[in-house]
Amino acid sequence: MVQAIAVAPGELAQAAVSDVVWEQANALIQAHDPQPRVGRRRTSQRQILVAIAYRELTGCGWNQLPRELGDDSTVHRTYKRWQRLGILDGLLATLSLDRAGYRAPA
């Protein structure tokens, strides 16, 4: 008999963006959406990717993101920018998540 283990969605999202996954995702982000040379520094792109993973896992609304995952408006703006730049699908594929939080086999 298989016993289910309760894991908080935030922990699951954090685990989904492991160091290996982050290296792949960061390469994609840097190639298509590098940090501007002037202006304010952006919020951690890894933190934003964790927040997006959380939203993908839970299906929650942007304004329902836990505070520890960052500002919902910042996460949403970045999500829309990555979508507009055409890298969002690649980032989500890198995460290989389904709604249940299981990683797709490689």
RAWO-V136274 format. One record per residue. N is the residue number from 1. SS is DSSP state (helix for helix, strand for strand, loop for the rest). PHI is phi in degrees with one decimal (NA if undefined). PSI is psi in degrees with one decimal (NA if undefined). Layout:
BEGIN
<<N & SS & PHI & PSI> <N & SS & PHI & PSI>>
END
This chain:
BEGIN
<<1 & loop & NA & 132.6> <2 & loop & -90.7 & 131.8> <3 & loop & -105.5 & 130.7> <4 & loop & -73.8 & 143.1> <5 & loop & -111.8 & 126.7> <6 & loop & -79.5 & 123.3> <7 & loop & -130.9 & 132.9> <8 & loop & -64.9 & 140.5> <9 & helix & -56.4 & -35.1> <10 & helix & -62.7 & -39.9> <11 & helix & -67.2 & -38.3> <12 & helix & -65.3 & -43.0> <13 & helix & -64.2 & -41.8> <14 & helix & -61.4 & -42.2> <15 & helix & -66.8 & -31.3> <16 & helix & -66.2 & -27.3> <17 & loop & -103.8 & 64.4> <18 & loop & -67.4 & 172.2> <19 & helix & -59.8 & -40.0> <20 & helix & -65.5 & -46.5> <21 & helix & -62.6 & -41.8> <22 & helix & -63.0 & -39.3> <23 & helix & -58.4 & -44.4> <24 & helix & -66.3 & -46.2> <25 & helix & -66.0 & -41.4> <26 & helix & -63.9 & -37.9> <27 & helix & -61.0 & -41.5> <28 & helix & -66.1 & -43.4> <29 & helix & -64.1 & -47.3> <30 & helix & -64.3 & -32.0> <31 & helix & -71.5 & -31.9> <32 & helix & -116.4 & -16.7> <33 & loop & -146.8 & 60.6> <34 & loop & -68.5 & 160.5> <35 & loop & -62.7 & 129.5> <36 & loop & -62.3 & 151.5> <37 & loop & -76.6 & -21.3> <38 & loop & -124.4 & 161.0> <39 & loop & 95.5 & -174.9> <40 & loop & -67.7 & 147.4> <41 & loop & -70.1 & 143.7> <42 & loop & -74.2 & 157.8> <43 & loop & -62.4 & 152.4> <44 & loop & -50.4 & 121.7> <45 & helix & -65.5 & -30.6> <46 & helix & -66.9 & -42.4> <47 & helix & -62.0 & -39.2> <48 & helix & -65.8 & -41.0> <49 & helix & -64.7 & -37.0> <50 & helix & -62.9 & -42.7> <51 & helix & -64.1 & -39.8> <52 & helix & -66.3 & -40.5> <53 & helix & -61.4 & -41.4> <54 & helix & -60.0 & -45.9> <55 & helix & -64.3 & -39.7> <56 & helix & -64.6 & -37.7> <57 & helix & -71.4 & -39.3> <58 & helix & -98.1 & -25.2> <59 & loop & 74.9 & 15.1> <60 & loop & -71.7 & 163.4> <61 & loop & -76.1 & 162.0> <62 & helix & -57.8 & -41.8> <63 & helix & -76.6 & 0.6> <64 & helix & -103.6 & 4.6> <65 & loop & -64.7 & 136.5> <66 & loop & -60.5 & 143.9> <67 & helix & -56.3 & -34.9> <68 & helix & -66.7 & -12.2> <69 & helix & -92.7 & 0.9> <70 & loop & 109.6 & 175.4> <71 & loop & -70.3 & 126.9> <72 & helix & -61.2 & -36.0> <73 & helix & -66.9 & -40.6> <74 & helix & -64.7 & -43.9> <75 & helix & -62.9 & -44.7> <76 & helix & -64.2 & -43.8> <77 & helix & -60.6 & -42.7> <78 & helix & -66.1 & -42.2> <79 & helix & -55.3 & -48.9> <80 & helix & -65.1 & -38.3> <81 & helix & -65.1 & -44.7> <82 & helix & -65.1 & -34.5> <83 & helix & -65.3 & -45.8> <84 & helix & -63.4 & -37.0> <85 & helix & -77.9 & -10.0> <86 & loop & 82.2 & 17.0> <87 & loop & -105.7 & -8.1> <88 & helix & -61.2 & -45.4> <89 & helix & -60.0 & -40.0> <90 & helix & -65.5 & -39.1> <91 & helix & -66.1 & -43.4> <92 & helix & -65.9 & -36.0> <93 & helix & -66.0 & -36.2> <94 & helix & -62.2 & -37.3> <95 & helix & -70.9 & -30.7> <96 & loop & 50.3 & 50.1> <97 & strand & -105.4 & 148.9> <98 & loop & -116.1 & 175.9> <99 & loop & -61.3 & -25.5> <100 & loop & -81.3 & -9.7> <101 & loop & 90.4 & 10.5> <102 & loop & -90.7 & 142.7> <103 & strand & -81.8 & 138.4> <104 & loop & -71.0 & 146.4> <105 & loop & -62.0 & 142.4> <106 & loop & -82.1 & NA>>
END
